């Protein structure tokens, strides 16, 4: 059988068994009794329950994966003295806040922007 057909068939079965597992778990009766009432072998139920749980776990991991951090070297062209410089601009990117002083060199600002672009 073609792999794409197998995948569709497996996904269809997985959806059916997801509904069955939810129905059983929400029924409030023991799994053994629920399976007997629905004509399902206990071993079959647990095999598919494991597949359902693994599938959900994989989906959750995929949706919550975080990109690896990227480090960028930032060289400081001139020392900045807070007493003699005023904040000209503040960049807010997510949780990060960067103050740019009015005496910061263009090269320094460019290196900051390059670093932010790589994030």
Secondary structure, DSSP 8 states (H G I E B T S, - for coil): --HHHHHHHHHHHHHHHHHHHHHHHHH-S-HHHHHHHTT--HHHHHHHHHHHHHHHHHHHHHHT------------SS---TTT--EEEEEEETTEEEEEETT--HHHHHHHHHHHHT-
